[in-house]
Amino acid sequence: MIHKTYTIRFILHRRKDTPRQHLQMRVTPRGGKPVSFATGLSLTEAEWDPLLGRAKGRTEAAAEANTLMAQWSQVVANIFSHYDSLHIVPTAEQLRRAFAQATELAEGATAQYVMQPSASVTLMSSYTQFVLDRKGESTWARGTVTALQSFRRMLGDFRPDTPINNIDEAWMGEFHRWMVSERQLQGVTVDGNLVKMRWFLRWARKKGLYSGTADQDYRPKVKGAGERNRAIVYLTREELRRVEEYEFSEAHYDVARDVFLFGCYTGLRMSDILKLSRADIRDDHISFTTVKTNHVLNVPLNDKARAILEKYAGCQPNRRQKIMGVMQPALPTPADKTMNKHLHKLMAEVGIDEPTHHVYYIGSERHDEIVPKCQLVTTHTARHTFIVTAISLGIPIPVIMEWTGHSGYNAMRPYIAIANATSRQAMSLFNTL
């Protein structure tokens, strides 16, 4: 994890004579050399997630390792917070001495860190522990972890050394205004960041780090946030047909198009398509556990989805799928950022460029833009397309919700409104007779 004045990594120190590898912490002060700390714990490579830098699984060894990493990261964060206040970058010797004092580390023993009193805990040090603690105990999707780590960098740019118990309703209001005025963030992003902040403060209270109530007191209505204010981008049946039939000159566009279409024909999120294995495919349906909600879904296979799966039978896993343990993937799914770049270009090439009204808010200021539709298409557009198409075909809403995993009817209202508008437009064709 990268901080302003140091980086911290947990790694397995590989040894040839045993399958179990020593877990080490490496801290690199800005402009300095790495300083290694032996944790006294060991894990197998199968128990380690190198992408997230944490132990995986629900074993006792994994739980112990993740707890220790959270504690040690807290110690390091507090040490650097102290030296930052002195405008000093600690030397390797100073870092080792401070760490030993903070953990009361006996030679050859595993450190057990005693939590500091909440009055001395800063926003950044406690938020670092929050992310590591949740990573160790939850079955989070990688996207959620990435979003929380990105939010940490934003907090670091605001007031990282704020004592956590100084966070009150006024502080939250100032943070809100800073996101709008300094960062120029859209309403939906601001609202999401405030949700993350409330989530963090609730966790801190349970841990005895925070005694305030800012998470309960500061509940503003943010313009541009909420499902009703979000325009749903989807492809019409005609646009879907054009994308399906178009012949691309570059092979990577073919792959991106086919993965996108599979989402349009099944309603799967891209995170679930990425993790979908050949073992999840049955004769007439696919059965899998969703990454986002950890729910088991059974989605019937139509002919179009089945044809895409057959086209890529025997495909090899990419790097990300190997890390996730998907050695027999159903589809060669690129990462989201790569997919979105390809989708923008291929949609433009196909001619999905209808001028589209895009509305967003920065603070209370409304922004209206007319942009080509291709610029708004993302991987999630496939799921929107599936739901709108299914409703317009007359498939009952409860059946669609069973396929998509939606638990509440309210989430379907925007899609129903779109499908109803499409039906009215179709009926107007009789006026031409």
N, C-alpha and C positions, 0 to 999 in steps of 0.2 A: 504494500500500500504506500502511495506517494504522499508525503506531507510537504509543507513549505521548507522545513529545515532538516528533514531526514526521510529515509525510506525504511520500511520494515517488511521483511519477508519471512515466511516459515517454509522450510524446505526439508526434504528427506535426504540425509547424507548416506549415499549408497555404499554398501559394502558387499564384496563378492562372496564372502564366506557364510552369509546367512540371508534368508528371505526377509527378515525384519530389519528395517532401516532406522537409524537414529533421527529423531525430529530435532531440528535446530532452528533457532531464531537468529536472523541476520539483520542488524541495524546499521544503516549507513548514514552518518551525519553529512550534512551538505558540505561538499568539497573534501570529504574525508574517505577513509577506507572502511570496508565492512567490518563490523565487530560481531563475532559469533558467540552465541550462548547455547549451551547444551541443555535441553529440557529434561533429560533423563528418561524420556519416553521413546518408544519405538513402534513403528507401524509397518505393515506390508504395503507394497505399491497398490494392491487392490483396495486397501482401506484409505487411500489418499486421492484427493481431487486436486490436481496441479493447477487447474484453471482458477478455482476459487481459493486455493491455498488453505484448505481445511480437510479434516477427516470426514469420510462419508460413511453412511450406514448407521445402524442403531446399536452397535456393540458398545460394551463398557469402555473398551480402549478408545474408540472414536469419541465418545462423550467426554472422557477424561482429557483427551488431547485438545478438543475444541474449547473446553472450559479453561484449560491452562493457557491456551493462546489468547483468549479474551482477557484473562487476568494480566498476562505479561504485556500485551499491547497497551492496556490501561496504565501499567507502570511506566512504560517507555513514553507514552503520551504526556504523563504528568512530569516526568523528568525534563523533557524538552520544553514543556510549557514553562517550567521554572527557569531554565537557561535562556529561553526566548525573552523572558521579562528582564533579564540582565543583559540582553543583546550579545549573548555569547553562544558560540557553537561548542558543545562539550568535546573534549578529546576522548580517545578510546579509553584511557585510564579513568577519566572522570565519569564516563558513562558506566563503566564496569563497577566502580565504587558506589555510585548512586544507585545502581540497580541492586547491588548486593545489600545495601542498607535498607532499601525499600522493601525487599522481599525477605530479608533476614535469611539469606541463602547460605545454608551450611554446605561445606565441601562435599561434593558427590551426591547431594540430595536434591530432590525436585522442589522448586520454590513454591510457596503458598502465599499468595499476596493477600494482605488484609486491606479491605476497602478503606480508603481515606474518609474522614468525616465529610459530609456533603458540602459544608461551607467552603472547603478547599478544592472542590471538584469543578473543573471548567466545562463549558459547553462542548468543546472539541474533544477533550479526553473522554467524557462520558458518552458522547455520540459514537466515538470509535469503538468503545466497548459494546454499545448497543448493536452496531452492525455485526461485530464478531459474535456476540452472544446469540443474536437471532439466526445468523448463518449456521451456527453450531447446533441449534435446537429445532430449526424449522426445515420443511421441505420446500424451500423457496425456489422459484424459477430464477435462472441466471439474470434475466432482464430486471427482476425486482432488486436483486443484489446490486447490479450495475447502477440502477436509478438511485438507490440509497447512497452509494459511494459518490455519485455525481453531486448529490445534494450536500454531502459532507464538504466537498470543495467549495460549494456556494456559502455554506456557513463559515468556512475558513476565510472567505473574502469579506464577510460582514463583521462580526464581532466574536472571533474564536475564543478569546480569553474571558468572556463573560462568565462569572460564577453562575452555575446552573440555577441556584436559588434566587438569582436576580432577574430571572426571566418571568415577567408578569405580563398583564394585558397590554400595558404601554409598550413594552419591549416588542411584543408580537406585532403591534400596530406599526412600529418603526421598521421592523423587518419587512412587513407587507409593503409599506410605501417605498422602501429601498428596492425591492424586487421590481416594482413598477417604474420608478423614476430612473434608477441607475442601470438596471438590467433590461428594461423595456420588455419584460416578459408578458406573454399573452395571459388572459384571464384564466384559461383552463390550466395553464402551467402554474400560475400563482396558487390557485386553489389546490392543486395536487401537492405543492410544496408545503402549504399550511397543514394539509392532512398528514404528511410525513412528520411535521414538527409535533403535531398533537399525538401521533403514534409514539414518537420518541419520548415525550414528556410523560405519557402514561406508563411506559416501561420504566423510566427513571424513578417515578413515584413508587412503583412496586419494589424496586431495588433499594429503596431508602435513600436515594440520591437527591430527590426533589420533593419539596413540601408545598410548592405553589399550586395554583389552579388555572394557569393561563390556558391550558388545553381545553378547559371547560368554559372559561370566560370569554375568550376571543373567538367568535363564530361569525365573521362577516359574510355578507352575501356578495360574492365576487361575480361581477358581470362577465358573461362569456363562459361560465362554468356550468356543469350539469348537462345531462343528456339532451334536454330540450333545446339547448343552445348550440349543440354540435351538429353541423351539417353531415349527413351520411352520404359518403361517396360510394357509388356502386356502378356496375356496368349494366346497361340494358341488355335485353336478349339479343338485339341486333349487334351491339358492340361486342358481346361475348362471342357471337358467331364469327365476327370479323377477326378477332384475336385468335380464335381456334383455327381458322382456315389460312391465316397469313403464313407465307413461307419466308423465314428469316435467313439471311446470308451468313450469320454468325451463330455457331453452335451454342454458345452460352446463353443467347437469347431464347433458343429453343427450350433449354432446361428451365430457365426462369419462367417462361410462358407456361410450360407444362405443370410445374409445381404450383403456380398461381391458379391455373385452371382446376387442378385437383382440389384446391381450397374452395373454389367456386362451386364445385359439384358435390362436396361433402360437408362444408361448413366448418372444417377443422381450423383451429388457429395455427399460425405458422410455427409456433413453438412445438405444437403436437405433431405436425408433419415432419419437422426436423428429427423428432425422436421416434417416429413411427418405424417399427421393425417388421420384417417379413412375417415374424411369428404372430404379429397382431392381426394379420389378414386371415379371415375365415372364408368359407365358400361363398357366402352371400353378404357378408358384412365385415366391418373391422371393429375390434374390441381393444380398447386402450384406456390408460389412466391419464387424465389431463395433467399437464404441467402446472397450469395456473391454479386450479382448484383441487387437484388430487382426487377428482371424481372418476369413476369408471363409466365410460360411455360405449354404447353399441350403435354404430352408424351403418345402415344398409348401404351396399354398393350398387350404384347405377352403372349402366354400360359405359358411360363416358369416363367415370372414375376408374373402373376396372381396366379400361384400355390403356390409361396412363400408367397404372401399376404394372401391367404386362409389358409395356414398352421399356420400363427400367428394371425388369426382373434381373437379378444378379448384379446390380450396380454396386460399386465399392464405396465404403464410407469415406467421407471427407474428414479433415483433421478434427473439426468440432464434434462430429458424430463419434469418432474414435474416443475422444475424451469423455463423452457421455456414455460410452460403453455400448453404442449401437453399432455392432459389427456387421449386421445384415440389414441395412436400411431399406425401407420401401422405396424411397426416392432420394436422389442426390441433391438435397436441399441446401442452397447457399445460405450464408448468414443474412440477417435482416437488412443490414446496411447495403450489402452487395445486391440483394434482391431488389430493394427499393430503387437503387440506381439503375439497374437493368429495366425495371418496370417503367420508370419515367421515359427511358429512351425507346423501349419497344412499343409503348402505347403511343408515343409521338410518331413513330414510324408507321404504325397501323393507321393512324389518323384519328385517334381518340383525343381530339383537341377542341371539343365544343367549349366555347366561352362559359366559364362557370363562376357563379357568384360565391366569393369566399369572404366570410365575415369573422372578425376576431376583435377582441378588446385588449387594450393595454391600459390598465387602470379603469377609469370610467369612459375613456375615449374609444369610440367605435371606429373600426377601420373596415372599409369595404374595398375589395379588390376583385377585378375580373381577370381570371387566369385560365389558361388552357387546362382542360380536365386532366390531361396526362400528368401534370405537375402535382395533382392531388392524390393520384393513385398510389397506394402503398400495399404491403402484404395483407393488411387487415381489410382492404377493400374486397378481397376474395370472400371473406366471411359475410360482409354486408351484402354482397351480390347473391350469395347462396340464400340468405334469409329473405331478401326482397323477392327473389325469383320463386322461392318455395311458397310464399304467401300468395303471390299473383297466380300461381298454378292451382290454388285452392286447397293446398295441404293444410289440415287443421293446425291451429297454433300450438295446442298441447303436444302434438307429434313433433313439430319443428323444435320446440323447447327441449323435448327429450333427446333429440339428435344433437343440439348445440350445447346443452348443459345449462341453459338459462333457468334460474330458479324462480324469477319473478316476472309476472305479466307486464309490469310497467316497462321493463327493458325492451319489450316487443312493440310498444306503442309507436315509436318513430317509424319503424319498418311498416307497420300496418297503415300508417298515414300515407307513406309513399306508394304502397300497393294500391290503396283506394284511389289516389290521384291518378295513377296509371290506368286503372279501370275506367275512371270517368273520361279520360282522354280517348280510350279505345271506343267507348260508347258514342262519343261525338262523331265517329266516322260514319254513323248512320245518317248524320245530317247532310252528307254529300250525295245521298241517293236521290 
